[in-house]
Amino acid sequence: MKFIGLFLLIIGFVSLLIGFTGANLMALNWVNQWGETIGWAIRIGVTILGGILHFIYRHED
């Protein structure tokens, strides 16, 4: 779960940073189908979920 959390956190941050430039990741291109506001909400949600998972399971190895 720690790896999944870190993966979601990184993908979320990259998506947020790239989203500010107007570009988009091909894997997350579907988020804009529901509009810009929902797309940003999904990006932020993925980032927060990844951060929570990584924080909770940070001591598991």
PDB file of N, H, CA, C and O in Angstrom:
ATOM      1  N   MET A   1       0.823  -1.189   0.000  1.00  0.00           N
ATOM      2  CA  MET A   1       0.000   0.000   0.000  1.00  0.00           C
ATOM      3  C   MET A   1       0.870   1.257   0.000  1.00  0.00           C
ATOM      4  O   MET A   1       0.483   2.295  -0.538  1.00  0.00           O
ATOM      5  N   LYS A   2       2.029   1.149   0.601  1.00  0.00           N
ATOM      6  H   LYS A   2       2.344   0.306   1.038  1.00  0.00           H
ATOM      7  CA  LYS A   2       2.927   2.303   0.644  1.00  0.00           C
ATOM      8  C   LYS A   2       3.331   2.701  -0.771  1.00  0.00           C
ATOM      9  O   LYS A   2       3.367   3.888  -1.094  1.00  0.00           O
ATOM     10  N   PHE A   3       3.636   1.715  -1.619  1.00  0.00           N
ATOM     11  H   PHE A   3       3.607   0.750  -1.356  1.00  0.00           H
ATOM     12  CA  PHE A   3       4.024   1.991  -2.999  1.00  0.00           C
ATOM     13  C   PHE A   3       2.863   2.596  -3.782  1.00  0.00           C
ATOM     14  O   PHE A   3       3.054   3.537  -4.553  1.00  0.00           O
ATOM     15  N   ILE A   4       1.664   2.059  -3.587  1.00  0.00           N
ATOM     16  H   ILE A   4       1.509   1.295  -2.961  1.00  0.00           H
ATOM     17  CA  ILE A   4       0.488   2.587  -4.289  1.00  0.00           C
ATOM     18  C   ILE A   4       0.235   4.031  -3.876  1.00  0.00           C
ATOM     19  O   ILE A   4      -0.066   4.877  -4.718  1.00  0.00           O
ATOM     20  N   GLY A   5       0.356   4.313  -2.590  1.00  0.00           N
ATOM     21  H   GLY A   5       0.601   3.626  -1.906  1.00  0.00           H
ATOM     22  CA  GLY A   5       0.186   5.672  -2.103  1.00  0.00           C
ATOM     23  C   GLY A   5       1.207   6.628  -2.697  1.00  0.00           C
ATOM     24  O   GLY A   5       0.864   7.734  -3.115  1.00  0.00           O
ATOM     25  N   LEU A   6       2.459   6.198  -2.734  1.00  0.00           N
ATOM     26  H   LEU A   6       2.738   5.299  -2.395  1.00  0.00           H
ATOM     27  CA  LEU A   6       3.511   7.031  -3.304  1.00  0.00           C
ATOM     28  C   LEU A   6       3.283   7.238  -4.797  1.00  0.00           C
ATOM     29  O   LEU A   6       3.482   8.338  -5.313  1.00  0.00           O
ATOM     30  N   PHE A   7       2.869   6.192  -5.483  1.00  0.00           N
ATOM     31  H   PHE A   7       2.707   5.298  -5.064  1.00  0.00           H
ATOM     32  CA  PHE A   7       2.585   6.284  -6.920  1.00  0.00           C
ATOM     33  C   PHE A   7       1.459   7.284  -7.184  1.00  0.00           C
ATOM     34  O   PHE A   7       1.581   8.136  -8.064  1.00  0.00           O
ATOM     35  N   LEU A   8       0.366   7.184  -6.429  1.00  0.00           N
ATOM     36  H   LEU A   8       0.266   6.491  -5.715  1.00  0.00           H
ATOM     37  CA  LEU A   8      -0.748   8.112  -6.605  1.00  0.00           C
ATOM     38  C   LEU A   8      -0.336   9.541  -6.258  1.00  0.00           C
ATOM     39  O   LEU A   8      -0.754  10.489  -6.923  1.00  0.00           O
ATOM     40  N   LEU A   9       0.467   9.694  -5.237  1.00  0.00           N
ATOM     41  H   LEU A   9       0.806   8.924  -4.696  1.00  0.00           H
ATOM     42  CA  LEU A   9       0.932  11.014  -4.829  1.00  0.00           C
ATOM     43  C   LEU A   9       1.776  11.651  -5.933  1.00  0.00           C
ATOM     44  O   LEU A   9       1.581  12.820  -6.267  1.00  0.00           O
ATOM     45  N   ILE A  10       2.699  10.898  -6.491  1.00  0.00           N
ATOM     46  H   ILE A  10       2.857   9.948  -6.220  1.00  0.00           H
ATOM     47  CA  ILE A  10       3.559  11.422  -7.550  1.00  0.00           C
ATOM     48  C   ILE A  10       2.751  11.736  -8.806  1.00  0.00           C
ATOM     49  O   ILE A  10       2.912  12.800  -9.404  1.00  0.00           O
ATOM     50  N   ILE A  11       1.879  10.806  -9.203  1.00  0.00           N
ATOM     51  H   ILE A  11       1.748   9.942  -8.717  1.00  0.00           H
ATOM     52  CA  ILE A  11       1.050  11.038 -10.388  1.00  0.00           C
ATOM     53  C   ILE A  11       0.148  12.252 -10.174  1.00  0.00           C
ATOM     54  O   ILE A  11      -0.054  13.047 -11.092  1.00  0.00           O
ATOM     55  N   GLY A  12      -0.387  12.393  -8.981  1.00  0.00           N
ATOM     56  H   GLY A  12      -0.223  11.747  -8.236  1.00  0.00           H
ATOM     57  CA  GLY A  12      -1.234  13.545  -8.683  1.00  0.00           C
ATOM     58  C   GLY A  12      -0.485  14.850  -8.784  1.00  0.00           C
ATOM     59  O   GLY A  12      -0.980  15.808  -9.379  1.00  0.00           O
ATOM     60  N   PHE A  13       0.728  14.903  -8.199  1.00  0.00           N
ATOM     61  H   PHE A  13       1.131  14.125  -7.716  1.00  0.00           H
ATOM     62  CA  PHE A  13       1.536  16.118  -8.278  1.00  0.00           C
ATOM     63  C   PHE A  13       1.916  16.447  -9.718  1.00  0.00           C
ATOM     64  O   PHE A  13       1.831  17.599 -10.143  1.00  0.00           O
ATOM     65  N   VAL A  14       2.332  15.432 -10.459  1.00  0.00           N
ATOM     66  H   VAL A  14       2.401  14.497 -10.114  1.00  0.00           H
ATOM     67  CA  VAL A  14       2.706  15.658 -11.859  1.00  0.00           C
ATOM     68  C   VAL A  14       1.503  16.149 -12.652  1.00  0.00           C
ATOM     69  O   VAL A  14       1.623  17.069 -13.461  1.00  0.00           O
ATOM     70  N   SER A  15       0.353  15.544 -12.425  1.00  0.00           N
ATOM     71  H   SER A  15       0.256  14.797 -11.767  1.00  0.00           H
ATOM     72  CA  SER A  15      -0.854  15.961 -13.123  1.00  0.00           C
ATOM     73  C   SER A  15      -1.237  17.396 -12.774  1.00  0.00           C
ATOM     74  O   SER A  15      -1.648  18.162 -13.646  1.00  0.00           O
ATOM     75  N   LEU A  16      -1.102  17.759 -11.496  1.00  0.00           N
ATOM     76  H   LEU A  16      -0.768  17.136 -10.788  1.00  0.00           H
ATOM     77  CA  LEU A  16      -1.396  19.137 -11.090  1.00  0.00           C
ATOM     78  C   LEU A  16      -0.431  20.126 -11.738  1.00  0.00           C
ATOM     79  O   LEU A  16      -0.848  21.170 -12.240  1.00  0.00           O
ATOM     80  N   LEU A  17       0.846  19.796 -11.725  1.00  0.00           N
ATOM     81  H   LEU A  17       1.185  18.948 -11.318  1.00  0.00           H
ATOM     82  CA  LEU A  17       1.841  20.695 -12.318  1.00  0.00           C
ATOM     83  C   LEU A  17       1.657  20.828 -13.827  1.00  0.00           C
ATOM     84  O   LEU A  17       1.730  21.930 -14.372  1.00  0.00           O
ATOM     85  N   ILE A  18       1.422  19.720 -14.489  1.00  0.00           N
ATOM     86  H   ILE A  18       1.363  18.825 -14.046  1.00  0.00           H
ATOM     87  CA  ILE A  18       1.224  19.757 -15.934  1.00  0.00           C
ATOM     88  C   ILE A  18      -0.100  20.435 -16.275  1.00  0.00           C
ATOM     89  O   ILE A  18      -0.208  21.099 -17.305  1.00  0.00           O
ATOM     90  N   GLY A  19      -1.108  20.272 -15.414  1.00  0.00           N
ATOM     91  H   GLY A  19      -1.020  19.732 -14.577  1.00  0.00           H
ATOM     92  CA  GLY A  19      -2.410  20.896 -15.648  1.00  0.00           C
ATOM     93  C   GLY A  19      -2.348  22.406 -15.674  1.00  0.00           C
ATOM     94  O   GLY A  19      -3.130  23.045 -16.377  1.00  0.00           O
ATOM     95  N   PHE A  20      -1.428  22.990 -14.918  1.00  0.00           N
ATOM     96  H   PHE A  20      -0.792  22.471 -14.347  1.00  0.00           H
ATOM     97  CA  PHE A  20      -1.281  24.443 -14.919  1.00  0.00           C
ATOM     98  C   PHE A  20      -0.752  24.966 -16.254  1.00  0.00           C
ATOM     99  O   PHE A  20      -0.980  26.126 -16.597  1.00  0.00           O
ATOM    100  N   THR A  21      -0.055  24.131 -17.001  1.00  0.00           N
ATOM    101  H   THR A  21       0.131  23.188 -16.723  1.00  0.00           H
ATOM    102  CA  THR A  21       0.476  24.545 -18.299  1.00  0.00           C
ATOM    103  C   THR A  21      -0.534  24.330 -19.419  1.00  0.00           C
ATOM    104  O   THR A  21      -0.309  24.765 -20.549  1.00  0.00           O
ATOM    105  N   GLY A  22      -1.637  23.667 -19.118  1.00  0.00           N
ATOM    106  H   GLY A  22      -1.820  23.313 -18.201  1.00  0.00           H
ATOM    107  CA  GLY A  22      -2.648  23.391 -20.146  1.00  0.00           C
ATOM    108  C   GLY A  22      -2.480  22.031 -20.792  1.00  0.00           C
ATOM    109  O   GLY A  22      -3.345  21.592 -21.549  1.00  0.00           O
ATOM    110  N   ALA A  23      -1.379  21.361 -20.502  1.00  0.00           N
ATOM    111  H   ALA A  23      -0.676  21.718 -19.886  1.00  0.00           H
ATOM    112  CA  ALA A  23      -1.151  20.016 -21.044  1.00  0.00           C
ATOM    113  C   ALA A  23      -1.832  19.001 -20.136  1.00  0.00           C
ATOM    114  O   ALA A  23      -2.409  19.365 -19.112  1.00  0.00           O
ATOM    115  N   ASN A  24      -1.766  17.737 -20.510  1.00  0.00           N
ATOM    116  H   ASN A  24      -1.297  17.441 -21.342  1.00  0.00           H
ATOM    117  CA  ASN A  24      -2.392  16.696 -19.703  1.00  0.00           C
ATOM    118  C   ASN A  24      -1.672  15.372 -19.931  1.00  0.00           C
ATOM    119  O   ASN A  24      -1.177  15.109 -21.027  1.00  0.00           O
ATOM    120  N   LEU A  25      -1.617  14.549 -18.904  1.00  0.00           N
ATOM    121  H   LEU A  25      -2.019  14.763 -18.014  1.00  0.00           H
ATOM    122  CA  LEU A  25      -1.070  13.201 -19.045  1.00  0.00           C
ATOM    123  C   LEU A  25      -2.062  12.343 -19.825  1.00  0.00           C
ATOM    124  O   LEU A  25      -3.273  12.461 -19.636  1.00  0.00           O
ATOM    125  N   MET A  26      -1.556  11.491 -20.691  1.00  0.00           N
ATOM    126  H   MET A  26      -0.572  11.395 -20.845  1.00  0.00           H
ATOM    127  CA  MET A  26      -2.444  10.633 -21.484  1.00  0.00           C
ATOM    128  C   MET A  26      -3.249   9.699 -20.581  1.00  0.00           C
ATOM    129  O   MET A  26      -4.412   9.413 -20.866  1.00  0.00           O
ATOM    130  N   ALA A  27      -2.641   9.226 -19.498  1.00  0.00           N
ATOM    131  H   ALA A  27      -1.697   9.459 -19.267  1.00  0.00           H
ATOM    132  CA  ALA A  27      -3.331   8.299 -18.598  1.00  0.00           C
ATOM    133  C   ALA A  27      -4.470   8.988 -17.855  1.00  0.00           C
ATOM    134  O   ALA A  27      -5.433   8.332 -17.459  1.00  0.00           O
ATOM    135  N   LEU A  28      -4.374  10.307 -17.662  1.00  0.00           N
ATOM    136  H   LEU A  28      -3.592  10.840 -17.984  1.00  0.00           H
ATOM    137  CA  LEU A  28      -5.411  11.038 -16.938  1.00  0.00           C
ATOM    138  C   LEU A  28      -6.204  11.974 -17.849  1.00  0.00           C
ATOM    139  O   LEU A  28      -6.843  12.911 -17.370  1.00  0.00           O
ATOM    140  N   ASN A  29      -6.168  11.731 -19.129  1.00  0.00           N
ATOM    141  H   ASN A  29      -5.649  10.971 -19.518  1.00  0.00           H
ATOM    142  CA  ASN A  29      -6.887  12.563 -20.084  1.00  0.00           C
ATOM    143  C   ASN A  29      -8.396  12.461 -19.906  1.00  0.00           C
ATOM    144  O   ASN A  29      -9.122  13.388 -20.265  1.00  0.00           O
ATOM    145  N   TRP A  30      -8.870  11.370 -19.367  1.00  0.00           N
ATOM    146  H   TRP A  30      -8.280  10.617 -19.075  1.00  0.00           H
ATOM    147  CA  TRP A  30     -10.312  11.148 -19.202  1.00  0.00           C
ATOM    148  C   TRP A  30     -10.927  12.064 -18.152  1.00  0.00           C
ATOM    149  O   TRP A  30     -12.146  12.237 -18.148  1.00  0.00           O
ATOM    150  N   VAL A  31     -10.140  12.654 -17.269  1.00  0.00           N
ATOM    151  H   VAL A  31      -9.150  12.513 -17.273  1.00  0.00           H
ATOM    152  CA  VAL A  31     -10.709  13.468 -16.203  1.00  0.00           C
ATOM    153  C   VAL A  31     -11.354  14.753 -16.731  1.00  0.00           C
ATOM    154  O   VAL A  31     -12.229  15.317 -16.073  1.00  0.00           O
ATOM    155  N   ASN A  32     -10.940  15.212 -17.883  1.00  0.00           N
ATOM    156  H   ASN A  32     -10.229  14.754 -18.417  1.00  0.00           H
ATOM    157  CA  ASN A  32     -11.499  16.439 -18.431  1.00  0.00           C
ATOM    158  C   ASN A  32     -12.815  16.224 -19.172  1.00  0.00           C
ATOM    159  O   ASN A  32     -13.421  17.190 -19.634  1.00  0.00           O
ATOM    160  N   GLN A  33     -13.263  14.993 -19.293  1.00  0.00           N
ATOM    161  H   GLN A  33     -12.771  14.207 -18.918  1.00  0.00           H
ATOM    162  CA  GLN A  33     -14.528  14.717 -19.979  1.00  0.00           C
ATOM    163  C   GLN A  33     -15.714  15.271 -19.206  1.00  0.00           C
ATOM    164  O   GLN A  33     -16.754  15.533 -19.811  1.00  0.00           O
ATOM    165  N   TRP A  34     -15.605  15.459 -17.907  1.00  0.00           N
ATOM    166  H   TRP A  34     -14.760  15.246 -17.416  1.00  0.00           H
ATOM    167  CA  TRP A  34     -16.709  15.955 -17.086  1.00  0.00           C
ATOM    168  C   TRP A  34     -16.606  17.446 -16.818  1.00  0.00           C
ATOM    169  O   TRP A  34     -17.400  17.995 -16.055  1.00  0.00           O
ATOM    170  N   GLY A  35     -15.658  18.093 -17.423  1.00  0.00           N
ATOM    171  H   GLY A  35     -15.013  17.648 -18.043  1.00  0.00           H
ATOM    172  CA  GLY A  35     -15.488  19.525 -17.227  1.00  0.00           C
ATOM    173  C   GLY A  35     -14.211  19.835 -16.467  1.00  0.00           C
ATOM    174  O   GLY A  35     -13.588  18.960 -15.866  1.00  0.00           O
ATOM    175  N   GLU A  36     -13.845  21.094 -16.511  1.00  0.00           N
ATOM    176  H   GLU A  36     -14.351  21.805 -17.000  1.00  0.00           H
ATOM    177  CA  GLU A  36     -12.584  21.513 -15.915  1.00  0.00           C
ATOM    178  C   GLU A  36     -12.607  21.423 -14.394  1.00  0.00           C
ATOM    179  O   GLU A  36     -11.617  21.016 -13.786  1.00  0.00           O
ATOM    180  N   THR A  37     -13.719  21.795 -13.777  1.00  0.00           N
ATOM    181  H   THR A  37     -14.523  22.124 -14.271  1.00  0.00           H
ATOM    182  CA  THR A  37     -13.804  21.777 -12.317  1.00  0.00           C
ATOM    183  C   THR A  37     -13.710  20.358 -11.766  1.00  0.00           C
ATOM    184  O   THR A  37     -12.978  20.107 -10.808  1.00  0.00           O
ATOM    185  N   ILE A  38     -14.438  19.446 -12.362  1.00  0.00           N
ATOM    186  H   ILE A  38     -15.032  19.649 -13.141  1.00  0.00           H
ATOM    187  CA  ILE A  38     -14.391  18.042 -11.922  1.00  0.00           C
ATOM    188  C   ILE A  38     -13.001  17.461 -12.189  1.00  0.00           C
ATOM    189  O   ILE A  38     -12.498  16.671 -11.390  1.00  0.00           O
ATOM    190  N   GLY A  39     -12.385  17.842 -13.294  1.00  0.00           N
ATOM    191  H   GLY A  39     -12.794  18.484 -13.943  1.00  0.00           H
ATOM    192  CA  GLY A  39     -11.031  17.375 -13.599  1.00  0.00           C
ATOM    193  C   GLY A  39     -10.030  17.792 -12.540  1.00  0.00           C
ATOM    194  O   GLY A  39      -9.189  16.995 -12.123  1.00  0.00           O
ATOM    195  N   TRP A  40     -10.120  19.052 -12.100  1.00  0.00           N
ATOM    196  H   TRP A  40     -10.803  19.699 -12.438  1.00  0.00           H
ATOM    197  CA  TRP A  40      -9.230  19.511 -11.030  1.00  0.00           C
ATOM    198  C   TRP A  40      -9.544  18.824  -9.718  1.00  0.00           C
ATOM    199  O   TRP A  40      -8.633  18.519  -8.948  1.00  0.00           O
ATOM    200  N   ALA A  41     -10.818  18.574  -9.450  1.00  0.00           N
ATOM    201  H   ALA A  41     -11.557  18.822 -10.076  1.00  0.00           H
ATOM    202  CA  ALA A  41     -11.204  17.880  -8.224  1.00  0.00           C
ATOM    203  C   ALA A  41     -10.640  16.466  -8.203  1.00  0.00           C
ATOM    204  O   ALA A  41     -10.178  16.002  -7.161  1.00  0.00           O
ATOM    205  N   ILE A  42     -10.671  15.778  -9.338  1.00  0.00           N
ATOM    206  H   ILE A  42     -11.047  16.155 -10.184  1.00  0.00           H
ATOM    207  CA  ILE A  42     -10.124  14.420  -9.419  1.00  0.00           C
ATOM    208  C   ILE A  42      -8.615  14.450  -9.217  1.00  0.00           C
ATOM    209  O   ILE A  42      -8.071  13.616  -8.494  1.00  0.00           O
ATOM    210  N   ARG A  43      -7.934  15.403  -9.849  1.00  0.00           N
ATOM    211  H   ARG A  43      -8.376  16.081 -10.436  1.00  0.00           H
ATOM    212  CA  ARG A  43      -6.477  15.523  -9.677  1.00  0.00           C
ATOM    213  C   ARG A  43      -6.115  15.755  -8.205  1.00  0.00           C
ATOM    214  O   ARG A  43      -5.219  15.106  -7.665  1.00  0.00           O
ATOM    215  N   ILE A  44      -6.816  16.675  -7.578  1.00  0.00           N
ATOM    216  H   ILE A  44      -7.544  17.202  -8.017  1.00  0.00           H
ATOM    217  CA  ILE A  44      -6.549  16.980  -6.178  1.00  0.00           C
ATOM    218  C   ILE A  44      -6.884  15.777  -5.297  1.00  0.00           C
ATOM    219  O   ILE A  44      -6.154  15.471  -4.354  1.00  0.00           O
ATOM    220  N   GLY A  45      -7.991  15.094  -5.606  1.00  0.00           N
ATOM    221  H   GLY A  45      -8.584  15.342  -6.373  1.00  0.00           H
ATOM    222  CA  GLY A  45      -8.385  13.917  -4.833  1.00  0.00           C
ATOM    223  C   GLY A  45      -7.373  12.795  -4.923  1.00  0.00           C
ATOM    224  O   GLY A  45      -7.079  12.139  -3.923  1.00  0.00           O
ATOM    225  N   VAL A  46      -6.833  12.566  -6.120  1.00  0.00           N
ATOM    226  H   VAL A  46      -7.071  13.098  -6.932  1.00  0.00           H
ATOM    227  CA  VAL A  46      -5.815  11.525  -6.298  1.00  0.00           C
ATOM    228  C   VAL A  46      -4.559  11.873  -5.493  1.00  0.00           C
ATOM    229  O   VAL A  46      -3.950  11.003  -4.871  1.00  0.00           O
ATOM    230  N   THR A  47      -4.182  13.148  -5.512  1.00  0.00           N
ATOM    231  H   THR A  47      -4.677  13.855  -6.017  1.00  0.00           H
ATOM    232  CA  THR A  47      -3.008  13.581  -4.763  1.00  0.00           C
ATOM    233  C   THR A  47      -3.212  13.407  -3.259  1.00  0.00           C
ATOM    234  O   THR A  47      -2.327  12.914  -2.560  1.00  0.00           O
ATOM    235  N   ILE A  48      -4.369  13.811  -2.772  1.00  0.00           N
ATOM    236  H   ILE A  48      -5.088  14.212  -3.340  1.00  0.00           H
ATOM    237  CA  ILE A  48      -4.662  13.677  -1.337  1.00  0.00           C
ATOM    238  C   ILE A  48      -4.752  12.212  -0.927  1.00  0.00           C
ATOM    239  O   ILE A  48      -4.210  11.825   0.108  1.00  0.00           O
ATOM    240  N   LEU A  49      -5.428  11.396  -1.726  1.00  0.00           N
ATOM    241  H   LEU A  49      -5.868  11.710  -2.567  1.00  0.00           H
ATOM    242  CA  LEU A  49      -5.530   9.969  -1.425  1.00  0.00           C
ATOM    243  C   LEU A  49      -4.147   9.322  -1.386  1.00  0.00           C
ATOM    244  O   LEU A  49      -3.858   8.531  -0.488  1.00  0.00           O
ATOM    245  N   GLY A  50      -3.296   9.650  -2.350  1.00  0.00           N
ATOM    246  H   GLY A  50      -3.531  10.292  -3.080  1.00  0.00           H
ATOM    247  CA  GLY A  50      -1.938   9.118  -2.356  1.00  0.00           C
ATOM    248  C   GLY A  50      -1.155   9.543  -1.133  1.00  0.00           C
ATOM    249  O   GLY A  50      -0.425   8.742  -0.547  1.00  0.00           O
ATOM    250  N   GLY A  51      -1.303  10.803  -0.742  1.00  0.00           N
ATOM    251  H   GLY A  51      -1.896  11.453  -1.217  1.00  0.00           H
ATOM    252  CA  GLY A  51      -0.618  11.288   0.448  1.00  0.00           C
ATOM    253  C   GLY A  51      -1.087  10.589   1.709  1.00  0.00           C
ATOM    254  O   GLY A  51      -0.278  10.252   2.573  1.00  0.00           O
ATOM    255  N   ILE A  52      -2.387  10.371   1.818  1.00  0.00           N
ATOM    256  H   ILE A  52      -3.044  10.645   1.116  1.00  0.00           H
ATOM    257  CA  ILE A  52      -2.939   9.688   2.989  1.00  0.00           C
ATOM    258  C   ILE A  52      -2.448   8.245   3.051  1.00  0.00           C
ATOM    259  O   ILE A  52      -2.004   7.783   4.102  1.00  0.00           O
ATOM    260  N   LEU A  53      -2.528   7.532   1.927  1.00  0.00           N
ATOM    261  H   LEU A  53      -2.889   7.907   1.073  1.00  0.00           H
ATOM    262  CA  LEU A  53      -2.066   6.135   1.908  1.00  0.00           C
ATOM    263  C   LEU A  53      -0.578   6.039   2.234  1.00  0.00           C
ATOM    264  O   LEU A  53      -0.157   5.168   2.996  1.00  0.00           O
ATOM    265  N   HIS A  54       0.203   6.927   1.660  1.00  0.00           N
ATOM    266  H   HIS A  54      -0.139   7.634   1.041  1.00  0.00           H
ATOM    267  CA  HIS A  54       1.641   6.888   1.924  1.00  0.00           C
ATOM    268  C   HIS A  54       1.937   7.225   3.386  1.00  0.00           C
ATOM    269  O   HIS A  54       2.822   6.620   3.990  1.00  0.00           O
ATOM    270  N   PHE A  55       1.218   8.168   3.951  1.00  0.00           N
ATOM    271  H   PHE A  55       0.498   8.660   3.460  1.00  0.00           H
ATOM    272  CA  PHE A  55       1.423   8.546   5.353  1.00  0.00           C
ATOM    273  C   PHE A  55       1.038   7.423   6.300  1.00  0.00           C
ATOM    274  O   PHE A  55       1.753   7.147   7.263  1.00  0.00           O
ATOM    275  N   ILE A  56      -0.098   6.768   6.030  1.00  0.00           N
ATOM    276  H   ILE A  56      -0.679   6.992   5.248  1.00  0.00           H
ATOM    277  CA  ILE A  56      -0.578   5.706   6.918  1.00  0.00           C
ATOM    278  C   ILE A  56       0.363   4.494   6.893  1.00  0.00           C
ATOM    279  O   ILE A  56       0.654   3.910   7.936  1.00  0.00           O
ATOM    280  N   TYR A  57       0.832   4.124   5.709  1.00  0.00           N
ATOM    281  H   TYR A  57       0.595   4.599   4.861  1.00  0.00           H
ATOM    282  CA  TYR A  57       1.633   2.907   5.558  1.00  0.00           C
ATOM    283  C   TYR A  57       3.121   3.207   5.401  1.00  0.00           C
ATOM    284  O   TYR A  57       3.843   2.373   4.857  1.00  0.00           O
ATOM    285  N   ARG A  58       3.608   4.358   5.853  1.00  0.00           N
ATOM    286  H   ARG A  58       3.021   5.036   6.296  1.00  0.00           H
ATOM    287  CA  ARG A  58       5.002   4.745   5.636  1.00  0.00           C
ATOM    288  C   ARG A  58       6.004   3.857   6.370  1.00  0.00           C
ATOM    289  O   ARG A  58       7.164   3.794   5.964  1.00  0.00           O
ATOM    290  N   HIS A  59       5.600   3.177   7.426  1.00  0.00           N
ATOM    291  H   HIS A  59       4.658   3.228   7.756  1.00  0.00           H
ATOM    292  CA  HIS A  59       6.528   2.351   8.205  1.00  0.00           C
ATOM    293  C   HIS A  59       6.479   0.881   7.806  1.00  0.00           C
ATOM    294  O   HIS A  59       7.210   0.070   8.374  1.00  0.00           O
ATOM    295  N   GLU A  60       5.644   0.523   6.851  1.00  0.00           N
ATOM    296  H   GLU A  60       5.050   1.182   6.389  1.00  0.00           H
ATOM    297  CA  GLU A  60       5.597  -0.876   6.393  1.00  0.00           C
ATOM    298  C   GLU A  60       6.667  -1.108   5.351  1.00  0.00           C
ATOM    299  O   GLU A  60       6.833  -0.304   4.434  1.00  0.00           O
ATOM    300  N   ASP A  61       7.381  -2.183   5.485  1.00  0.00           N
ATOM    301  H   ASP A  61       7.246  -2.836   6.231  1.00  0.00           H
ATOM    302  CA  ASP A  61       8.402  -2.557   4.492  1.00  0.00           C
ATOM    303  C   ASP A  61       8.328  -4.023   4.197  1.00  0.00           C
ATOM    304  O   ASP A  61       9.104  -4.531   3.387  1.00  0.00           O
TER     305      ASP A  61
END
